[in-house]
């Protein structure tokens, strides 16, 4: 919903649609807790571009960002990234101590004569769509619900690392994926999936967890 609103607003005002995101979860500094991310930063950028965003700006959420007054944050986006308008969710909070919100953003844009769109909460099956809820479904292994709320198949990528190389001896070569630290791991189990390799898509099977067949 946010990306659609961004794309439509950009078209209306003859601008390019773009997204601002953070390289790490803000809660790490704000609350001291670090929720697992649904996607790696690289996967997130690919998804955003696949949904029509021309520009993806990934900012570090460091102490300077955490303590930046909300007006300065908007001024910075305009000055350094040519932001010509803003789209946010109605629960959006930003700036020092989360002092900025959708209402203040709207007032700022009105003063500066900038377009602004506030997207209401999205409700699906009576549940508010949120990363927290999606993360829980992934951890519980309810992939059908997770995919429904994501709006696309869940994507998981990582570095291929050497294993015991047993698969190739029975005609089924495998790739061992090292899941990056800080990324949510779906519930242990075996999943039907699609593997994207070198621009080609293959039907595949992913095992997350142990390998009881080969004592591992």
N, C-alpha and C positions, 0 to 999 in steps of 0.2 A: 504494500500500500504506500509506503514511504517512497520507494523508488519510482512507482507509477506517478505519484504526485510530483516528484522531482522532475521526471521526464516531461510531463505535461506542462509544468510551469516553465521549464527551460525552453520548450518549443514556443510557448506563448510569448516569451520575452526575447526570443532569438538568442538564447544562450546555450552553453554546453552543460549537460547534466553531470554532476559530480557528487562524491560522497566524502565526508570527513570521518575518519575512524581512528582508533587508538591501537598502538602496537601491543599494549598490555591492558589487562582489566583495571579500570580505575579503582575498584574496591581494594586492590593491593595496597594503595597508599591511603585511601579514604577510611577504610574500616580495618585494615590489617588482614583481611581474608582474601584469598585468591580463588575465585570460582574457576573451574575448568572451562576452557574455551570450547565452543562447539566446532570451530574450524581453526586451522592455522591461519596466520596472517596472509600467507600466499594463496591458500584456498579461498579465503574470504575475498581477496582482490579478484580472483578469477570469477567467482560467483557474481560479484557486483558488476564486473564488466560484461558478463554474460547477460545480465539484466539491464543492459543499455547505458551504464554509466561510463562516460568518456574519461573522467578523471577520478582517481582514487587517491586521496591524501591520507597517509598513515602517520599520525603524530605520536611522539613519545608522551606517555602520561607520567611525567616526572614532577618533582616538587614545584618547579616553576609553573607548570601547567595546573597543578592542583590548587595553587594559591592565586592564580590569575583572576582578577575581577571579571565578571561575566561580560561587561561592555568591552573590555580590552580583548577578550577572546574573539568577539565578533569583529572588532576593528582589525585584529590580526589576520583573520580569515579574508577580510576585504583587501587589506594592504598587501599581503604576501601571496594570496591565492586567487585574487580577483573574484571573490564571492560577490555575486550580483543580486542575491536573494537567498531566502532560507526556507527550508522545509524541515519540520520536526514532528515528533509524536506529542500528544497532549500531556504525557507524563515526563517529558524531557526536562532534565535538570543539568545545569552547567555552571561553570565559574566557581569561585572560592566558596566552600561550604554549600555548594549546590544552590547558590543564591539566585541564579538565573533560571527562568522557567518559560513555558510557552507563552504565557500572558505578557511577560516583560519583553520577550523576543518580538511579539506582535507589535507592541508599543514602540520598540526601537525601530522596527521596519517602517512603521507609519511615519515616524519622525524623519527618517532618512529617505523616505519615498522609495522603499525597496519592496519587491513582492515577498509575501510570507504566507505559507500554508501550514496550518496545524492539523495533523491527521489524527482522528479520534482512535481510541483503543480498538483493536480488532478482536472480535469475539467469534469463536468457532466452537460449535457444540456446547455452548454455554460457558466456555472457558476462555479467559483472556489469553491471547497469543503473547508469549514471552519467552525469552531465552532460558529463563529458569525452568519453566514447564517443559520445554523441549529437551533441555539437558537431563531432566529427570526421566523422561520417556526413553532416552537413549541408554541411560544407566540401567533402567529396568528391562531393557531389551524389547520394548514395545515399539518396534520400528515402523509399523503401520501408522500409529498415531504420530510418531516423531516426523515422519515424512509428510503426513497430512498437514501438520502445523508448520513445518519448514516451507512447504510449497514446492519442494524439489527433493530428489533423492539425497540422503545424507552422504557427504563426501568425506573420505578419510585418506590422507596420503602421508607418505613419509619416506625416509631413505630405505632402500633395499639393502639388507645386510646378509652376509653369508650364514647358512645354517649347516645342517648335517648332510645336505645334498642327497637325501634319500629319494625324493620324488622323482628325480630324473632316472633313477634306476628301475622304476616301474612304469615309465612312460608318462608320468604326470609331474613335470617340473613345477616347482613352486617358487614363490618370491616371499621372503620374510621381510615384513615391513616393520621398521622401528617407529613406533608411534611417538611423536614429539612430546616432550614434557609439557604439562599444563593443558593438554588437549583431552577432552572427555573421551573415555573408552567405553564403547557399548558393552552391555552385559556379555559375559563369557558365553560363547556358543558358536554355532556354524550358521553362516548367512549366505543366501544367494545374493550375488552382486554383479556389477559390470566392472571389468578392469580396463582402464584407459592407458594404453602403452603406445608411445610413438605415434600418436594420432589415430590409432585404431582402437575400437571398442570390442571387447570379448566378453561372452558369458563366462562367469567365474564363480568360485566358492571361496569364502573367507572364513577362516577359523580364528577365533579370538579366545586365547586361553591355552589350556594344556593340550598335549598330544598323546593320549593314552594308548593309541595303536602302536606307537614306537617308543613307549616308555619315557615320555618327556613331558 
